[in-house]
Amino acid sequence: MDPDVKAAEIDRAWRAHGAERRRLAEPGDVAEPVELADVEPETGTVRFYRPDREFGFIRADADDADVHVSAKFLHRAGVDALFAGDRVEFVRRHPAGARSPHAARIRVIE
């Protein structure tokens, strides 16, 4: 089946159920939450990042806490990949219901 025809059929099926197909966010596409606008960034070291699972952890320098990093926030920051040992600058967010803090506004340094 032609990929364009298949995509059109999938879109029709989604619309029939009242849903719209979501596109992936591009870097800078979605604004960060307002509460992060005035937060001073902190630094840390990437413990690991698994691109196949789209998550990893950063060890914060300030308190040795593990901070979750997801592909969504990497893409928003325009970062393609992280590797163990990379030094990063980030802002810590505390989403409701999350087991650990999450990193936002991630930037590789050095």
C-alpha positions as CSV (number, residue, x, y, z in Angstrom):
1,M,0.0,0.0,0.0
2,D,1.2,3.5,-0.8
3,P,2.5,5.2,2.4
4,D,0.6,8.4,1.6
5,V,-2.7,6.5,1.2
6,K,-2.0,4.6,4.4
7,A,-1.3,7.8,6.3
8,A,-4.6,9.4,4.9
9,E,-6.6,6.3,6.1
10,I,-5.0,6.5,9.5
11,D,-5.9,10.2,9.7
12,R,-9.5,9.5,8.7
13,A,-9.7,6.8,11.3
14,W,-8.4,9.1,14.1
15,R,-10.8,11.9,13.1
16,A,-13.7,9.5,13.1
17,H,-12.9,8.9,16.8
18,G,-12.7,12.6,17.5
19,A,-8.9,12.7,17.8
20,E,-6.3,14.5,15.9
21,R,-2.9,13.0,15.1
22,R,-0.2,14.7,17.1
23,R,3.1,15.7,15.6
24,L,6.4,15.5,17.4
25,A,7.6,18.7,19.0
26,E,10.5,20.5,17.3
27,P,13.3,22.2,19.3
28,G,11.9,25.4,20.8
29,D,8.4,24.4,19.6
30,V,6.8,24.4,23.1
31,A,7.5,27.0,25.7
32,E,8.8,25.9,29.0
33,P,6.5,26.3,32.0
34,V,6.4,29.9,33.4
35,E,7.7,28.8,36.8
36,L,11.0,27.9,35.2
37,A,11.6,31.3,33.6
38,D,13.4,32.8,36.6
39,V,15.1,29.7,37.9
40,E,18.9,29.7,38.0
41,P,20.3,26.6,36.1
42,E,22.5,24.1,37.9
43,T,25.1,21.7,36.6
44,G,25.6,18.0,36.7
45,T,27.0,14.9,35.0
46,V,25.0,12.5,32.8
47,R,25.0,9.1,34.6
48,F,23.4,7.4,31.6
49,Y,21.0,8.0,28.7
50,R,19.2,5.3,26.7
51,P,18.1,6.6,23.3
52,D,16.1,3.4,22.7
53,R,14.0,4.1,25.8
54,E,14.2,7.9,25.5
55,F,15.3,8.6,29.1
56,G,18.3,8.7,31.4
57,F,19.5,10.3,34.6
58,I,21.8,13.3,35.5
59,R,23.7,13.4,38.8
60,A,23.3,17.0,40.1
61,D,26.5,18.6,41.4
62,A,24.7,20.5,44.2
63,D,23.3,17.5,46.2
64,D,24.2,14.3,44.3
65,A,20.5,13.8,43.5
66,D,19.4,11.8,40.4
67,V,17.4,14.0,38.0
68,H,15.4,12.3,35.3
69,V,16.0,13.4,31.7
70,S,13.5,12.6,28.9
71,A,13.8,12.8,25.2
72,K,11.0,15.3,25.1
73,F,13.0,17.9,27.0
74,L,16.2,17.1,25.1
75,H,14.4,17.8,21.8
76,R,12.9,21.0,23.2
77,A,16.4,22.2,24.1
78,G,17.7,21.2,20.7
79,V,20.0,18.5,22.1
80,D,20.3,15.4,19.9
81,A,22.0,13.0,22.3
82,L,23.6,12.7,25.7
83,F,26.4,10.3,26.7
84,A,27.6,9.1,30.1
85,G,30.0,11.6,31.6
86,D,28.7,14.6,29.6
87,R,28.6,17.8,31.7
88,V,25.3,19.5,31.4
89,E,23.5,22.6,32.7
90,F,19.8,22.2,33.5
91,V,16.8,23.4,35.5
92,R,15.2,21.0,37.9
93,R,11.4,20.7,37.8
94,H,9.2,18.7,40.1
95,P,6.1,17.4,38.2
96,A,3.2,16.3,40.2
97,G,3.1,12.6,40.8
98,A,6.7,12.0,39.6
99,R,9.0,9.8,41.7
100,S,12.1,12.0,40.9
101,P,12.7,15.5,39.7
102,H,13.0,16.1,36.0
103,A,15.5,18.1,34.0
104,A,14.4,20.9,31.7
105,R,16.3,23.5,29.6
106,I,19.2,21.1,29.2
107,R,22.4,22.3,27.7
108,V,25.7,20.4,27.2
109,I,28.7,22.3,28.5
110,E,32.4,21.8,28.0
